[in-house]
Structure formats: C-alpha cells, structure tokens
Amino acid sequence: MTRKRTVAAVALGAYLLANLAHGVPHAAVPVPLTPFQSAFVAAVTLAPIVGFVLLLRGSERLGSAVFVVSMAASLAFGVYFHFLVPNPDSVRAVSGPWSGPFFLTAALVAAAGAAGVVAGAWPLNGERSESPEARRR
C-alpha cells in the first residue's frame, strides 16, 4: 500500500471511530436526528469508504474526489449543527453528564473530518503515482 493510501486508511479509521464514539452520547442523551440528517449522516459515513475502496482499486482521482467531498460535507454538516446554529444537535443544547462526551466526540468528528479532507486531497496534488524510488522508502 502506498503512503498516500496508508494515510487515507488511518484518516478513514479515525473518522469512523470518532463517529462511532459520537453515536454513544447522541443515543444516551438522546439527541434525535431528522430524517434528512439521518440520511446525510449515513451518506457521509458510507461515501468515504466507497472513496477509499476506489483508491485501493486504482481509481486514484475518483476515489480521492469521493473521499474529499464526503469528508468536507461531513465536516461542514458537523460544524454547522454542532457548533454554529442553535438546535437540539448543538453542543450548547446538551446538558448533564453527557455534555462533556458529546462536546468532545463532536470535536473529534470535526477534527477527523478535517484530517480526512487533507488525507484525501493528497493524491489530487498533481502526482499521478509514486515513483519506484519513493515506494522503496
């Protein structure tokens, strides 16, 4: 696996773990999602996996594009609903013992999404593939 794919795999793993962790306080509070929000979350959870599979199968540009767009969409959605606008999904709306874990995991999801954007964009930086010399390192 190339270094770019390894970085994308680590970013994807961190992103999926952060989302799984965030689901725990979401369910415990509970903070219900609208049907639109649920569909969006499902899409931006599955799409980076699809993008990564495309990367593994050699479709570097398409896989990277799917990965980056889905991670950026997740980041924008999470920042908007968790930190910017008053709504039941805002970190300021959650109180009690789950407020800390809800805030922390929302921040982790945002950080992992940002890392995913960077990791996914790396293959799009103009390099088509690594040289044989770079692969040996």
Contacts in CASP RR format, 6 or more apart in sequence:
PFRMAT RR
TARGET T0000
AUTHOR 0000-0000-0000
METHOD contacts of the structure
MODEL  1
MTRKRTVAAVALGAYLLANLAHGVPHAAVPVPLTPFQSAFVAAVTLAPIV
GFVLLLRGSERLGSAVFVVSMAASLAFGVYFHFLVPNPDSVRAVSGPWSG
PFFLTAALVAAAGAAGVVAGAWPLNGERSESPEARRR
1 9 0 8 1.000
1 56 0 8 1.000
2 129 0 8 1.000
2 130 0 8 1.000
2 135 0 8 1.000
3 130 0 8 1.000
3 134 0 8 1.000
4 55 0 8 1.000
4 122 0 8 1.000
4 123 0 8 1.000
4 130 0 8 1.000
5 55 0 8 1.000
5 56 0 8 1.000
7 119 0 8 1.000
7 120 0 8 1.000
7 122 0 8 1.000
8 52 0 8 1.000
8 55 0 8 1.000
8 64 0 8 1.000
8 67 0 8 1.000
8 116 0 8 1.000
8 119 0 8 1.000
8 120 0 8 1.000
8 122 0 8 1.000
8 123 0 8 1.000
9 52 0 8 1.000
10 119 0 8 1.000
11 71 0 8 1.000
11 112 0 8 1.000
11 113 0 8 1.000
11 115 0 8 1.000
11 116 0 8 1.000
11 118 0 8 1.000
11 119 0 8 1.000
11 120 0 8 1.000
12 48 0 8 1.000
12 49 0 8 1.000
12 52 0 8 1.000
12 67 0 8 1.000
12 116 0 8 1.000
12 119 0 8 1.000
14 112 0 8 1.000
14 115 0 8 1.000
15 48 0 8 1.000
15 71 0 8 1.000
15 74 0 8 1.000
15 109 0 8 1.000
15 112 0 8 1.000
15 113 0 8 1.000
15 115 0 8 1.000
15 116 0 8 1.000
16 45 0 8 1.000
16 49 0 8 1.000
17 112 0 8 1.000
18 105 0 8 1.000
18 108 0 8 1.000
18 109 0 8 1.000
18 111 0 8 1.000
18 112 0 8 1.000
18 113 0 8 1.000
19 41 0 8 1.000
19 45 0 8 1.000
19 109 0 8 1.000
19 112 0 8 1.000
21 105 0 8 1.000
21 108 0 8 1.000
22 102 0 8 1.000
22 105 0 8 1.000
22 106 0 8 1.000
22 108 0 8 1.000
22 109 0 8 1.000
23 105 0 8 1.000
24 101 0 8 1.000
24 105 0 8 1.000
25 31 0 8 1.000
25 94 0 8 1.000
25 98 0 8 1.000
25 100 0 8 1.000
25 101 0 8 1.000
25 102 0 8 1.000
25 105 0 8 1.000
26 33 0 8 1.000
26 102 0 8 1.000
28 98 0 8 1.000
29 94 0 8 1.000
29 98 0 8 1.000
29 102 0 8 1.000
31 88 0 8 1.000
31 89 0 8 1.000
31 93 0 8 1.000
31 94 0 8 1.000
31 102 0 8 1.000
32 88 0 8 1.000
33 41 0 8 1.000
33 89 0 8 1.000
37 81 0 8 1.000
37 89 0 8 1.000
40 73 0 8 1.000
40 77 0 8 1.000
41 77 0 8 1.000
43 70 0 8 1.000
44 70 0 8 1.000
44 71 0 8 1.000
44 73 0 8 1.000
44 74 0 8 1.000
44 77 0 8 1.000
45 74 0 8 1.000
47 66 0 8 1.000
47 67 0 8 1.000
47 69 0 8 1.000
47 70 0 8 1.000
47 73 0 8 1.000
48 66 0 8 1.000
48 67 0 8 1.000
48 70 0 8 1.000
48 71 0 8 1.000
48 74 0 8 1.000
48 116 0 8 1.000
50 63 0 8 1.000
50 66 0 8 1.000
51 62 0 8 1.000
51 63 0 8 1.000
51 64 0 8 1.000
51 66 0 8 1.000
51 67 0 8 1.000
51 70 0 8 1.000
52 63 0 8 1.000
52 67 0 8 1.000
54 62 0 8 1.000
54 63 0 8 1.000
54 66 0 8 1.000
55 63 0 8 1.000
55 64 0 8 1.000
55 67 0 8 1.000
55 123 0 8 1.000
60 123 0 8 1.000
60 128 0 8 1.000
60 129 0 8 1.000
61 123 0 8 1.000
61 124 0 8 1.000
63 123 0 8 1.000
64 120 0 8 1.000
64 121 0 8 1.000
64 122 0 8 1.000
64 123 0 8 1.000
64 124 0 8 1.000
65 124 0 8 1.000
67 116 0 8 1.000
67 119 0 8 1.000
67 120 0 8 1.000
68 116 0 8 1.000
68 117 0 8 1.000
68 120 0 8 1.000
68 121 0 8 1.000
68 124 0 8 1.000
71 113 0 8 1.000
71 114 0 8 1.000
71 116 0 8 1.000
71 117 0 8 1.000
71 120 0 8 1.000
72 113 0 8 1.000
72 117 0 8 1.000
74 109 0 8 1.000
74 113 0 8 1.000
75 110 0 8 1.000
75 113 0 8 1.000
75 114 0 8 1.000
75 117 0 8 1.000
78 106 0 8 1.000
78 109 0 8 1.000
78 110 0 8 1.000
79 110 0 8 1.000
81 87 0 8 1.000
81 89 0 8 1.000
81 90 0 8 1.000
82 89 0 8 1.000
82 90 0 8 1.000
82 91 0 8 1.000
82 106 0 8 1.000
82 109 0 8 1.000
82 110 0 8 1.000
83 90 0 8 1.000
83 91 0 8 1.000
83 106 0 8 1.000
83 110 0 8 1.000
86 92 0 8 1.000
86 93 0 8 1.000
87 93 0 8 1.000
91 99 0 8 1.000
91 102 0 8 1.000
91 103 0 8 1.000
91 106 0 8 1.000
94 100 0 8 1.000
94 102 0 8 1.000
94 103 0 8 1.000
END
